[in-house]
Amino acid sequence: MFLYIIKTTPILGFAFLFFLTGILLRLLDNSASLFLKNKIFVESSYVSKSMIKKQIKNTENDTIFVKSLKRVLLLRRSHDFLMIFSLIFLILGIISNVFFGD
């Protein structure tokens, strides 16, 4: 199916690849696990960005915990960026298929 998408419209193929990469980055986010390892209890597996930033400010800068939290923030920003990119490419692919398709 993926090869058919790329063959018909490469733009839709890029949208699909951006989407898959974004999902993989989201799966690498282990923020709740990081908090639990440091004896900080959280209510859900999704820890908000504001909570992560607050914890970075309240913790010493040289710790492995802070570096891990900064990595999690980078993964979240990359995930958001790729999801927006995939949406843009999906819209462009649909428009190109409607107006310039076979």
N, CA, C and O atoms as CSV, one atom per row, in Angstrom:
chain,resi,resn,atom,element,x,y,z
A,1,MET,N,N,0.821,-1.191,0.000
A,1,MET,CA,C,0.000,0.000,0.000
A,1,MET,C,C,0.864,1.255,0.000
A,1,MET,O,O,0.583,2.222,-0.707
A,2,PHE,N,N,1.929,1.218,0.813
A,2,PHE,CA,C,2.811,2.385,0.882
A,2,PHE,C,C,3.472,2.655,-0.465
A,2,PHE,O,O,3.617,3.811,-0.863
A,3,LEU,N,N,3.877,1.591,-1.173
A,3,LEU,CA,C,4.491,1.776,-2.491
A,3,LEU,C,C,3.501,2.365,-3.484
A,3,LEU,O,O,3.886,3.153,-4.348
A,4,TYR,N,N,2.231,1.992,-3.371
A,4,TYR,CA,C,1.206,2.571,-4.235
A,4,TYR,C,C,1.043,4.060,-3.958
A,4,TYR,O,O,0.888,4.851,-4.889
A,5,ILE,N,N,1.077,4.450,-2.675
A,5,ILE,CA,C,0.949,5.863,-2.315
A,5,ILE,C,C,2.112,6.658,-2.895
A,5,ILE,O,O,1.909,7.730,-3.466
A,6,ILE,N,N,3.337,6.136,-2.752
A,6,ILE,CA,C,4.513,6.846,-3.263
A,6,ILE,C,C,4.477,6.924,-4.786
A,6,ILE,O,O,4.859,7.939,-5.369
A,7,LYS,N,N,4.019,5.857,-5.424
A,7,LYS,CA,C,3.975,5.849,-6.880
A,7,LYS,C,C,2.957,6.855,-7.411
A,7,LYS,O,O,3.216,7.542,-8.400
A,8,THR,N,N,1.802,6.943,-6.757
A,8,THR,CA,C,0.768,7.853,-7.256
A,8,THR,C,C,1.064,9.308,-6.897
A,8,THR,O,O,0.955,10.190,-7.750
A,9,THR,N,N,1.431,9.561,-5.664
A,9,THR,CA,C,1.708,10.928,-5.228
A,9,THR,C,C,2.831,10.903,-4.199
A,9,THR,O,O,2.610,10.499,-3.057
A,10,PRO,N,N,4.025,11.326,-4.582
A,10,PRO,CA,C,5.131,11.339,-3.613
A,10,PRO,C,C,4.862,12.235,-2.409
A,10,PRO,O,O,5.394,11.988,-1.326
A,11,ILE,N,N,4.048,13.268,-2.583
A,11,ILE,CA,C,3.752,14.173,-1.474
A,11,ILE,C,C,3.018,13.417,-0.367
A,11,ILE,O,O,3.302,13.625,0.813
A,12,LEU,N,N,2.080,12.544,-0.731
A,12,LEU,CA,C,1.380,11.749,0.270
A,12,LEU,C,C,2.321,10.751,0.937
A,12,LEU,O,O,2.170,10.441,2.119
A,13,GLY,N,N,3.279,10.257,0.185
A,13,GLY,CA,C,4.291,9.368,0.767
A,13,GLY,C,C,5.116,10.082,1.824
A,13,GLY,O,O,5.410,9.517,2.877
A,14,PHE,N,N,5.490,11.325,1.542
A,14,PHE,CA,C,6.230,12.114,2.534
A,14,PHE,C,C,5.380,12.378,3.771
A,14,PHE,O,O,5.880,12.328,4.895
A,15,ALA,N,N,4.103,12.657,3.565
A,15,ALA,CA,C,3.206,12.871,4.704
A,15,ALA,C,C,3.158,11.626,5.573
A,15,ALA,O,O,3.195,11.718,6.800
A,16,PHE,N,N,3.076,10.474,4.948
A,16,PHE,CA,C,3.042,9.215,5.681
A,16,PHE,C,C,4.352,8.982,6.437
A,16,PHE,O,O,4.332,8.540,7.586
A,17,LEU,N,N,5.481,9.273,5.804
A,17,LEU,CA,C,6.774,9.097,6.466
A,17,LEU,C,C,6.950,10.057,7.643
A,17,LEU,O,O,7.458,9.669,8.695
A,18,PHE,N,N,6.529,11.308,7.461
A,18,PHE,CA,C,6.601,12.257,8.578
A,18,PHE,C,C,5.722,11.800,9.738
A,18,PHE,O,O,6.102,11.916,10.903
A,19,PHE,N,N,4.550,11.281,9.406
A,19,PHE,CA,C,3.637,10.808,10.434
A,19,PHE,C,C,4.239,9.631,11.205
A,19,PHE,O,O,4.200,9.608,12.435
A,20,LEU,N,N,4.789,8.665,10.489
A,20,LEU,CA,C,5.401,7.506,11.146
A,20,LEU,C,C,6.599,7.908,12.010
A,20,LEU,O,O,6.771,7.396,13.116
A,21,THR,N,N,7.413,8.811,11.508
A,21,THR,CA,C,8.567,9.272,12.282
A,21,THR,C,C,8.106,10.005,13.536
A,21,THR,O,O,8.700,9.843,14.602
A,22,GLY,N,N,7.064,10.802,13.420
A,22,GLY,CA,C,6.515,11.496,14.583
A,22,GLY,C,C,5.985,10.533,15.628
A,22,GLY,O,O,6.165,10.745,16.827
A,23,ILE,N,N,5.332,9.477,15.173
A,23,ILE,CA,C,4.832,8.466,16.110
A,23,ILE,C,C,5.985,7.780,16.824
A,23,ILE,O,O,5.922,7.544,18.030
A,24,LEU,N,N,7.032,7.462,16.086
A,24,LEU,CA,C,8.190,6.817,16.709
A,24,LEU,C,C,8.844,7.726,17.751
A,24,LEU,O,O,9.274,7.254,18.803
A,25,LEU,N,N,8.917,9.007,17.466
A,25,LEU,CA,C,9.471,9.940,18.447
A,25,LEU,C,C,8.596,10.025,19.688
A,25,LEU,O,O,9.102,10.141,20.804
A,26,ARG,N,N,7.296,9.968,19.495
A,26,ARG,CA,C,6.384,10.006,20.651
A,26,ARG,C,C,6.536,8.756,21.506
A,26,ARG,O,O,6.436,8.816,22.731
A,27,LEU,N,N,6.776,7.629,20.858
A,27,LEU,CA,C,6.971,6.394,21.605
A,27,LEU,C,C,8.276,6.398,22.402
A,27,LEU,O,O,8.390,5.702,23.410
A,28,LEU,N,N,9.251,7.176,21.955
A,28,LEU,CA,C,10.519,7.278,22.688
A,28,LEU,C,C,10.402,8.156,23.932
A,28,LEU,O,O,11.295,8.151,24.780
A,29,ASP,N,N,9.320,8.899,24.044
A,29,ASP,CA,C,9.101,9.786,25.188
A,29,ASP,C,C,8.795,8.937,26.421
A,29,ASP,O,O,7.760,8.274,26.485
A,30,ASN,N,N,9.681,8.961,27.376
A,30,ASN,CA,C,9.494,8.176,28.594
A,30,ASN,C,C,9.502,9.091,29.818
A,30,ASN,O,O,10.137,8.782,30.826
A,31,SER,N,N,8.805,10.201,29.724
A,31,SER,CA,C,8.849,11.201,30.787
A,31,SER,C,C,8.273,10.676,32.095
A,31,SER,O,O,8.833,10.946,33.158
A,32,ALA,N,N,7.174,9.938,32.048
A,32,ALA,CA,C,6.588,9.415,33.289
A,32,ALA,C,C,7.544,8.451,33.964
A,32,ALA,O,O,7.654,8.433,35.190
A,33,SER,N,N,8.223,7.662,33.182
A,33,SER,CA,C,9.208,6.728,33.737
A,33,SER,C,C,10.352,7.470,34.414
A,33,SER,O,O,10.820,7.060,35.476
A,34,LEU,N,N,10.801,8.559,33.803
A,34,LEU,CA,C,11.873,9.357,34.403
A,34,LEU,C,C,11.451,9.938,35.745
A,34,LEU,O,O,12.225,9.943,36.701
A,35,PHE,N,N,10.224,10.423,35.807
A,35,PHE,CA,C,9.732,10.992,37.062
A,35,PHE,C,C,9.619,9.914,38.138
A,35,PHE,O,O,9.990,10.141,39.289
A,36,LEU,N,N,9.112,8.756,37.767
A,36,LEU,CA,C,8.945,7.691,38.753
A,36,LEU,C,C,10.287,7.161,39.254
A,36,LEU,O,O,10.410,6.805,40.425
A,37,LYS,N,N,11.284,7.107,38.385
A,37,LYS,CA,C,12.619,6.659,38.812
A,37,LYS,C,C,13.230,7.617,39.826
A,37,LYS,O,O,14.044,7.209,40.655
A,38,ASN,N,N,12.847,8.871,39.767
A,38,ASN,CA,C,13.372,9.868,40.694
A,38,ASN,C,C,12.411,10.158,41.841
A,38,ASN,O,O,12.498,11.196,42.497
A,39,LYS,N,N,11.491,9.219,42.070
A,39,LYS,CA,C,10.544,9.287,43.187
A,39,LYS,C,C,9.644,10.525,43.140
A,39,LYS,O,O,9.289,11.094,44.172
A,40,ILE,N,N,9.287,10.923,41.923
A,40,ILE,CA,C,8.333,12.002,41.716
A,40,ILE,C,C,7.095,11.349,41.120
A,40,ILE,O,O,7.134,10.859,39.992
A,41,PHE,N,N,6.018,11.340,41.855
A,41,PHE,CA,C,4.819,10.638,41.414
A,41,PHE,C,C,3.969,11.517,40.497
A,41,PHE,O,O,3.738,12.696,40.768
A,42,VAL,N,N,3.518,10.913,39.419
A,42,VAL,CA,C,2.681,11.606,38.443
A,42,VAL,C,C,1.364,10.856,38.312
A,42,VAL,O,O,1.295,9.654,38.569
A,43,GLU,N,N,0.324,11.570,37.912
A,43,GLU,CA,C,-1.005,10.965,37.829
A,43,GLU,C,C,-1.247,10.187,36.544
A,43,GLU,O,O,-2.033,9.239,36.535
A,44,SER,N,N,-0.590,10.571,35.468
A,44,SER,CA,C,-0.808,9.870,34.206
A,44,SER,C,C,0.526,9.612,33.520
A,44,SER,O,O,1.568,10.107,33.949
A,45,SER,N,N,0.476,8.837,32.457
A,45,SER,CA,C,1.700,8.544,31.719
A,45,SER,C,C,2.123,9.712,30.834
A,45,SER,O,O,3.261,9.758,30.367
A,46,TYR,N,N,1.213,10.653,30.603
A,46,TYR,CA,C,1.543,11.843,29.825
A,46,TYR,C,C,1.817,13.001,30.778
A,46,TYR,O,O,0.902,13.533,31.407
A,47,VAL,N,N,3.081,13.383,30.875
A,47,VAL,CA,C,3.486,14.496,31.724
A,47,VAL,C,C,3.532,15.743,30.848
A,47,VAL,O,O,4.119,15.725,29.766
A,48,SER,N,N,2.917,16.815,31.311
A,48,SER,CA,C,2.828,18.024,30.497
A,48,SER,C,C,4.191,18.698,30.350
A,48,SER,O,O,5.099,18.498,31.156
A,49,LYS,N,N,4.299,19.500,29.297
A,49,LYS,CA,C,5.546,20.231,29.057
A,49,LYS,C,C,5.841,21.210,30.179
A,49,LYS,O,O,6.996,21.397,30.561
A,50,SER,N,N,4.799,21.831,30.704
A,50,SER,CA,C,5.011,22.799,31.788
A,50,SER,C,C,5.552,22.114,33.039
A,50,SER,O,O,6.375,22.687,33.753
A,51,MET,N,N,5.098,20.901,33.308
A,51,MET,CA,C,5.604,20.149,34.462
A,51,MET,C,C,7.078,19.782,34.263
A,51,MET,O,O,7.873,19.839,35.201
A,52,ILE,N,N,7.425,19.411,33.051
A,52,ILE,CA,C,8.821,19.060,32.759
A,52,ILE,C,C,9.714,20.289,32.901
A,52,ILE,O,O,10.787,20.216,33.498
A,53,LYS,N,N,9.264,21.425,32.346
A,53,LYS,CA,C,10.054,22.659,32.450
A,53,LYS,C,C,10.202,23.098,33.896
A,53,LYS,O,O,11.268,23.564,34.298
A,54,LYS,N,N,9.147,22.954,34.677
A,54,LYS,CA,C,9.193,23.311,36.094
A,54,LYS,C,C,10.191,22.433,36.838
A,54,LYS,O,O,10.933,22.911,37.696
A,55,GLN,N,N,10.203,21.151,36.504
A,55,GLN,CA,C,11.128,20.227,37.161
A,55,GLN,C,C,12.574,20.524,36.764
A,55,GLN,O,O,13.479,20.362,37.582
A,56,ILE,N,N,12.804,20.953,35.531
A,56,ILE,CA,C,14.156,21.314,35.098
A,56,ILE,C,C,14.655,22.520,35.885
A,56,ILE,O,O,15.816,22.563,36.292
A,57,LYS,N,N,13.771,23.504,36.102
A,57,LYS,CA,C,14.159,24.699,36.861
A,57,LYS,C,C,14.446,24.380,38.318
A,57,LYS,O,O,15.320,24.994,38.929
A,58,ASN,N,N,13.716,23.422,38.880
A,58,ASN,CA,C,13.851,23.109,40.298
A,58,ASN,C,C,14.962,22.111,40.616
A,58,ASN,O,O,15.233,21.848,41.788
A,59,THR,N,N,15.604,21.557,39.601
A,59,THR,CA,C,16.643,20.550,39.797
A,59,THR,C,C,17.985,21.134,39.372
A,59,THR,O,O,18.053,22.030,38.530
A,60,GLU,N,N,19.042,20.610,39.969
A,60,GLU,CA,C,20.387,21.057,39.602
A,60,GLU,C,C,20.657,20.748,38.133
A,60,GLU,O,O,20.209,19.728,37.609
A,61,ASN,N,N,21.389,21.636,37.482
A,61,ASN,CA,C,21.574,21.530,36.031
A,61,ASN,C,C,22.486,20.393,35.581
A,61,ASN,O,O,22.382,19.959,34.434
A,62,ASP,N,N,23.364,19.902,36.428
A,62,ASP,CA,C,24.341,18.914,35.977
A,62,ASP,C,C,23.871,17.470,36.117
A,62,ASP,O,O,24.624,16.554,35.785
A,63,THR,N,N,22.689,17.246,36.584
A,63,THR,CA,C,22.252,15.881,36.820
A,63,THR,C,C,21.834,15.177,35.539
A,63,THR,O,O,21.479,15.814,34.548
A,64,ILE,N,N,21.882,13.880,35.578
A,64,ILE,CA,C,21.443,13.070,34.448
A,64,ILE,C,C,19.940,13.239,34.241
A,64,ILE,O,O,19.450,13.183,33.113
A,65,PHE,N,N,19.221,13.444,35.330
A,65,PHE,CA,C,17.767,13.634,35.264
A,65,PHE,C,C,17.409,14.847,34.415
A,65,PHE,O,O,16.502,14.783,33.586
A,66,VAL,N,N,18.122,15.951,34.622
A,66,VAL,CA,C,17.835,17.173,33.857
A,66,VAL,C,C,18.166,16.966,32.383
A,66,VAL,O,O,17.424,17.418,31.512
A,67,LYS,N,N,19.261,16.293,32.102
A,67,LYS,CA,C,19.622,16.025,30.705
A,67,LYS,C,C,18.572,15.144,30.040
A,67,LYS,O,O,18.235,15.339,28.873
A,68,SER,N,N,18.063,14.181,30.785
A,68,SER,CA,C,17.012,13.313,30.244
A,68,SER,C,C,15.730,14.091,29.997
A,68,SER,O,O,15.050,13.870,28.995
A,69,LEU,N,N,15.399,15.001,30.905
A,69,LEU,CA,C,14.195,15.812,30.713
A,69,LEU,C,C,14.339,16.742,29.515
A,69,LEU,O,O,13.377,16.954,28.777
A,70,LYS,N,N,15.523,17.295,29.317
A,70,LYS,CA,C,15.744,18.146,28.142
A,70,LYS,C,C,15.617,17.328,26.857
A,70,LYS,O,O,15.108,17.819,25.849
A,71,ARG,N,N,16.081,16.082,26.901
A,71,ARG,CA,C,15.947,15.190,25.752
A,71,ARG,C,C,14.468,14.919,25.464
A,71,ARG,O,O,14.047,14.890,24.307
A,72,VAL,N,N,13.687,14.721,26.529
A,72,VAL,CA,C,12.251,14.489,26.367
A,72,VAL,C,C,11.586,15.709,25.735
A,72,VAL,O,O,10.732,15.567,24.860
A,73,LEU,N,N,11.972,16.906,26.174
A,73,LEU,CA,C,11.406,18.121,25.574
A,73,LEU,C,C,11.764,18.226,24.092
A,73,LEU,O,O,10.934,18.628,23.276
A,74,LEU,N,N,12.995,17.866,23.751
A,74,LEU,CA,C,13.407,17.878,22.351
A,74,LEU,C,C,12.586,16.884,21.535
A,74,LEU,O,O,12.167,17.186,20.417
A,75,LEU,N,N,12.359,15.703,22.095
A,75,LEU,CA,C,11.547,14.704,21.396
A,75,LEU,C,C,10.114,15.197,21.206
A,75,LEU,O,O,9.514,14.979,20.154
A,76,ARG,N,N,9.569,15.855,22.216
A,76,ARG,CA,C,8.196,16.377,22.110
A,76,ARG,C,C,8.105,17.462,21.046
A,76,ARG,O,O,7.162,17.484,20.255
A,77,ARG,N,N,9.086,18.364,21.026
A,77,ARG,CA,C,9.064,19.422,20.005
A,77,ARG,C,C,9.209,18.834,18.605
A,77,ARG,O,O,8.535,19.263,17.669
A,78,SER,N,N,10.090,17.851,18.472
A,78,SER,CA,C,10.265,17.197,17.176
A,78,SER,C,C,8.991,16.482,16.755
A,78,SER,O,O,8.611,16.518,15.584
A,79,HIS,N,N,8.333,15.835,17.705
A,79,HIS,CA,C,7.064,15.158,17.424
A,79,HIS,C,C,6.017,16.154,16.934
A,79,HIS,O,O,5.338,15.908,15.937
A,80,ASP,N,N,5.890,17.267,17.631
A,80,ASP,CA,C,4.922,18.293,17.229
A,80,ASP,C,C,5.233,18.828,15.834
A,80,ASP,O,O,4.337,18.986,15.005
A,81,PHE,N,N,6.514,19.106,15.586
A,81,PHE,CA,C,6.942,19.618,14.286
A,81,PHE,C,C,6.606,18.622,13.176
A,81,PHE,O,O,6.082,19.013,12.133
A,82,LEU,N,N,6.904,17.340,13.392
A,82,LEU,CA,C,6.647,16.341,12.357
A,82,LEU,C,C,5.155,16.118,12.133
A,82,LEU,O,O,4.735,15.855,11.007
A,83,MET,N,N,4.358,16.217,13.178
A,83,MET,CA,C,2.906,16.070,13.010
A,83,MET,C,C,2.336,17.231,12.187
A,83,MET,O,O,1.467,17.026,11.340
A,84,ILE,N,N,2.821,18.434,12.436
A,84,ILE,CA,C,2.385,19.590,11.652
A,84,ILE,C,C,2.832,19.446,10.207
A,84,ILE,O,O,2.070,19.722,9.281
A,85,PHE,N,N,4.077,19.008,10.021
A,85,PHE,CA,C,4.605,18.795,8.670
A,85,PHE,C,C,3.796,17.733,7.928
A,85,PHE,O,O,3.477,17.907,6.752
A,86,SER,N,N,3.462,16.636,8.608
A,86,SER,CA,C,2.696,15.586,7.943
A,86,SER,C,C,1.306,16.082,7.560
A,86,SER,O,O,0.789,15.711,6.506
A,87,LEU,N,N,0.700,16.907,8.394
A,87,LEU,CA,C,-0.607,17.471,8.069
A,87,LEU,C,C,-0.519,18.393,6.853
A,87,LEU,O,O,-1.384,18.359,5.977
A,88,ILE,N,N,0.522,19.211,6.805
A,88,ILE,CA,C,0.710,20.110,5.659
A,88,ILE,C,C,0.904,19.307,4.377
A,88,ILE,O,O,0.302,19.615,3.349
A,89,PHE,N,N,1.754,18.269,4.443
A,89,PHE,CA,C,1.997,17.461,3.249
A,89,PHE,C,C,0.760,16.664,2.850
A,89,PHE,O,O,0.531,16.436,1.662
A,90,LEU,N,N,-0.042,16.238,3.827
A,90,LEU,CA,C,-1.278,15.538,3.507
A,90,LEU,C,C,-2.233,16.462,2.751
A,90,LEU,O,O,-2.829,16.065,1.750
A,91,ILE,N,N,-2.371,17.680,3.230
A,91,ILE,CA,C,-3.250,18.646,2.556
A,91,ILE,C,C,-2.726,18.956,1.158
A,91,ILE,O,O,-3.498,19.017,0.201
A,92,LEU,N,N,-1.408,19.154,1.043
A,92,LEU,CA,C,-0.827,19.412,-0.281
A,92,LEU,C,C,-1.016,18.226,-1.221
A,92,LEU,O,O,-1.287,18.417,-2.407
A,93,GLY,N,N,-0.878,17.007,-0.708
A,93,GLY,CA,C,-1.071,15.815,-1.524
A,93,GLY,C,C,-2.496,15.672,-1.995
A,93,GLY,O,O,-2.738,15.309,-3.146
A,94,ILE,N,N,-3.445,15.953,-1.118
A,94,ILE,CA,C,-4.860,15.875,-1.515
A,94,ILE,C,C,-5.170,16.929,-2.561
A,94,ILE,O,O,-5.851,16.649,-3.547
A,95,ILE,N,N,-4.673,18.142,-2.352
A,95,ILE,CA,C,-4.906,19.204,-3.338
A,95,ILE,C,C,-4.284,18.849,-4.689
A,95,ILE,O,O,-4.893,19.062,-5.738
A,96,SER,N,N,-3.058,18.302,-4.651
A,96,SER,CA,C,-2.410,17.954,-5.929
A,96,SER,C,C,-3.140,16.809,-6.623
A,96,SER,O,O,-3.200,16.775,-7.852
A,97,ASN,N,N,-3.691,15.875,-5.860
A,97,ASN,CA,C,-4.465,14.789,-6.476
A,97,ASN,C,C,-5.774,15.295,-7.067
A,97,ASN,O,O,-6.196,14.837,-8.129
A,98,VAL,N,N,-6.407,16.223,-6.392
A,98,VAL,CA,C,-7.695,16.732,-6.873
A,98,VAL,C,C,-7.506,17.566,-8.142
A,98,VAL,O,O,-8.247,17.401,-9.111
A,99,PHE,N,N,-6.520,18.456,-8.135
A,99,PHE,CA,C,-6.362,19.374,-9.251
A,99,PHE,C,C,-5.447,18.853,-10.359
A,99,PHE,O,O,-5.650,19.171,-11.530
A,100,PHE,N,N,-4.447,18.059,-9.999
A,100,PHE,CA,C,-3.469,17.621,-10.996
A,100,PHE,C,C,-3.413,16.110,-11.162
A,100,PHE,O,O,-2.540,15.603,-11.867
A,101,GLY,N,N,-4.315,15.388,-10.537
A,101,GLY,CA,C,-4.316,13.926,-10.563
A,101,GLY,C,C,-4.717,13.379,-11.908
A,101,GLY,O,O,-5.113,14.106,-12.819
A,102,ASP,N,N,-4.599,12.075,-12.000
A,102,ASP,CA,C,-4.920,11.385,-13.266
A,102,ASP,C,C,-6.383,11.419,-13.565
A,102,ASP,O,O,-6.817,10.887,-14.587
